[in-house]
């Protein structure tokens, strides 16, 4: 298979490390070689958290500028920040609901309007799938299931060769019983919205 | 059962690099493990910590610091027990003293030292290249390149260590420590956790007469290690082309992928240096004789490049050997696949167009998202009080932990940090050499790590400053590991607690105040007293890290706060002085995010109009 280079960005606490880890496990369970890379450290302190998942015949765990095939972003400002990693073919799947950094909250900088952000990105990359991830997570019954919404959207977009069945199986193994139903629902909601937007 | 204890040889699992190392140690029958946590090594001891609570015959401890960890490990290893000691690169500076002479005495049980370097300084104060420590100590070094090798070579490192009777260093970097990749499990060997120390003072007591001989023995071990490295399957020549490329660790992956991307499989010959110290000189010579030119791809210092040039010179080989300076390969920061691909194309003259990143020239500067102290972090309250009492001109030497984030405005309570423990000792210098007041910060774990000797120095030499010990009951930054000052009962383990105040008083400090930082008035009073005290003062600011407290079921039972907009007169002291991530501007009004606020009440105490109050249900 062609190598797929996917980068996942978000803010500490949004659960993107778990998402990339589960995606890697799902790929592996299907016999697809996968390398996942994460930057830990200050992740819990509200900073930017980035992880990558590379699938196919590849060993390098990181992605250079212009070389991302897929971006999964949990936050629109961070989608903007990761743009140098994209090229004109990149598929960008992004949450459209902002989590303003505290620098903005306290008036040291302005958060650009989300519509403008998405409009700019759409003109630069191959495809943009933008969804209201936090709303969908809440609809699923657990505001913390944003990562499941985004995983669902990724699978629904068809940008990676990982199947829904493989992904759900891994989610079921990794999730605490109390959250399983809401996690799977969040996954389905993300998947449905992305499918609609991708077609 | 812990997932790393799965006894299914041949099974494929996805493991974090650091988990793969821990698994390798278990497969090698490790029975004794010590560490001081530090990114990017912390997940290795985390596994041992969990496993040691399940199995009786694996001893594990979080030691006070890396030097202590190394010495505790040394006691076990010279007695014949297989031992692993883990630390980050700068931790090895602390542990280098015992390592240098432990290399002389050698060990009986295999001893593996895991050293995690951090190119690009993702979470460190420098990006030193610890391959030099292999050269400095004489200990062999292995540099795995992926998760499978991190597991397999850890097993091999124990065997090599036991054969040569010397500690073996396994070096990782952040990229390797924090990748997840597929690992085929091997068999778990039984653990031998009790041994009998064979006395031999004329070997183990390093007085000059003994050490003179031991140094000779070390050099003999070096020769044997060199023979092993020549034959080691970890040093490998791949391909039969005339373009030579030398790679190690993470960069090997970038080279391998670049060869495929550039479709030059038949043109290149790669020397992969896995058993990288001692250098396999004969192998390197054969390699250099079989190629037309050599590109050395290595992050940080030109260690392999210099060694290869020396080997070439010794053997009369004259061919171009380059590394640093080709393309954008430099001594700075970590490499990436695109950078390595470009350097290879440049050096070997391969036509190549790099993928074109999208044009971002029309993207305005984006607001930053720096890491910040959590909402309800007690450090914020302490910093606020210190700032209020000591003013803008006071010097604030600080230390290594979450509280280093205090350097950012508006808290601005960090003026100098170089290493663990430096807050206390450098304050001795600042207070003598300047006409400014000095109020230093150190966390509880860092205080035990290396703050105590500095404090004794301050007492003995009559230095006059204030040390604020931020006692949040855990090692917060690296993931809530216990340390000597922690009450471990809620974690289900019985370790003895050393009380910070007892230590401070035991060191001879006379002016000691213990405060609760969320009682702003009393904290300010104590700080005021320290400001007026003509001598050394210690303020112990005691309050749980809220993340840790939540984890052990001791979270504050407080309601989130809200702003009474009718009373708010827009002084904005709350938002301007505290920079709490729970506060934001809603139009022109300050508001509090009820989902983030944990009700620490600091802002309510700061507000001059008493406009901030607990939210109603």
Contacts between the chains, C-beta under 8 A, distances in Angstrom:
chain1	res1	chain2	res2	distance
A	11	B	369	6.8
A	12	B	371	7.3
A	21	B	14	7.7
A	21	B	180	6.1
A	24	B	14	5.7
A	24	B	180	5.4
A	25	B	14	5.0
A	28	B	12	7.2
A	28	B	14	5.3
A	28	B	182	5.8
A	33	B	182	7.0
A	34	B	14	7.5
A	34	B	181	7.6
A	34	B	182	7.5
A	35	B	146	7.9
A	35	B	179	5.9
A	35	B	180	7.3
A	35	B	181	5.1
A	36	B	14	7.5
A	36	B	179	6.5
A	36	B	180	3.8
A	36	B	181	7.3
A	37	B	175	6.5
A	37	B	178	6.3
A	37	B	179	4.8
A	37	B	180	7.5
A	38	B	178	5.0
A	38	B	179	7.9
A	38	B	180	7.4
A	39	B	122	5.6
A	39	B	174	7.4
A	39	B	178	6.6
A	40	B	39	6.3
A	40	B	40	7.0
A	40	B	43	8.0
A	40	B	123	7.8
A	40	B	178	6.0
A	41	B	39	4.8
A	41	B	40	7.6
A	41	B	122	5.6
A	41	B	123	3.6
A	42	B	123	6.5
A	42	B	371	4.0
A	44	B	374	7.6
A	44	B	547	6.6
A	45	B	371	3.8
A	45	B	372	6.1
A	45	B	373	7.2
A	45	B	374	6.7
A	45	B	402	6.8
A	45	B	405	7.0
A	46	B	369	7.3
A	46	B	371	5.8
A	46	B	372	4.9
A	46	B	374	7.3
A	46	B	581	5.7
A	47	B	369	6.1
A	47	B	370	6.4
A	47	B	371	3.5
A	47	B	372	7.7
A	48	B	369	5.3
A	57	B	260	7.2
A	58	B	257	5.8
A	59	B	145	7.9
A	59	B	146	6.4
A	59	B	253	4.1
A	59	B	256	5.5
A	59	B	257	5.9
A	60	B	253	4.4
A	60	B	254	5.1
A	60	B	256	7.9
A	60	B	257	4.7
A	60	B	336	8.0
A	60	B	337	4.4
A	61	B	175	5.8
A	61	B	179	4.4
A	61	B	181	7.8
A	61	B	250	7.6
A	61	B	253	7.0
A	62	B	175	6.6
A	62	B	336	5.4
A	62	B	337	6.7
A	63	B	336	7.7
A	63	B	337	7.5
A	64	B	336	4.5
A	64	B	337	5.3
A	64	B	338	2.9
A	64	B	339	6.6
A	64	B	355	7.9
A	65	B	338	6.5
A	65	B	357	4.6
A	66	B	338	7.3
A	66	B	354	6.8
A	66	B	355	4.0
A	66	B	356	5.6
A	66	B	357	3.5
A	66	B	358	7.6
A	67	B	337	7.3
A	67	B	338	6.0
A	67	B	355	5.2
A	77	B	366	6.2
A	77	B	367	7.2
A	77	B	369	7.4
A	78	B	369	7.5
A	80	B	363	6.3
A	80	B	366	5.9
A	81	B	366	5.6
A	83	B	357	7.9
A	83	B	358	5.8
A	83	B	360	5.3
A	83	B	363	6.6
A	84	B	357	5.0
A	84	B	358	7.4
A	84	B	360	5.8
A	85	B	357	7.2
A	86	B	357	6.8
A	86	B	358	5.0
A	87	B	355	5.3
A	87	B	356	6.0
A	87	B	357	6.3
A	87	B	358	6.2
A	88	B	356	7.4
A	88	B	358	6.5
A	90	B	358	7.6
A	100	B	367	7.8
A	100	B	584	7.0
A	101	B	367	5.7
A	101	B	368	6.6
A	101	B	369	3.9
A	101	B	370	7.8
A	102	B	372	5.6
A	102	B	579	6.6
A	102	B	580	7.8
A	102	B	581	4.3
A	102	B	583	8.0
A	102	B	584	7.7
A	103	B	367	5.1
A	103	B	368	5.5
A	103	B	369	7.2
A	103	B	370	7.2
A	104	B	367	4.9
A	104	B	584	7.9
A	105	B	575	7.9
A	105	B	581	7.1
A	105	B	583	6.5
A	105	B	584	3.5
A	105	B	585	6.5
A	106	B	575	5.1
A	106	B	576	7.4
A	106	B	579	6.1
A	106	B	583	6.9
A	106	B	584	7.3
A	106	B	585	7.1
A	107	B	575	7.7
A	107	B	585	5.5
A	108	B	367	7.4
A	109	B	367	3.2
A	109	B	368	7.1
A	110	B	367	6.7
A	111	B	367	6.3
A	112	B	364	6.6
A	112	B	366	7.5
A	120	B	362	6.9
A	120	B	363	6.9
A	124	B	358	4.1
A	124	B	359	6.8
A	125	B	358	6.3
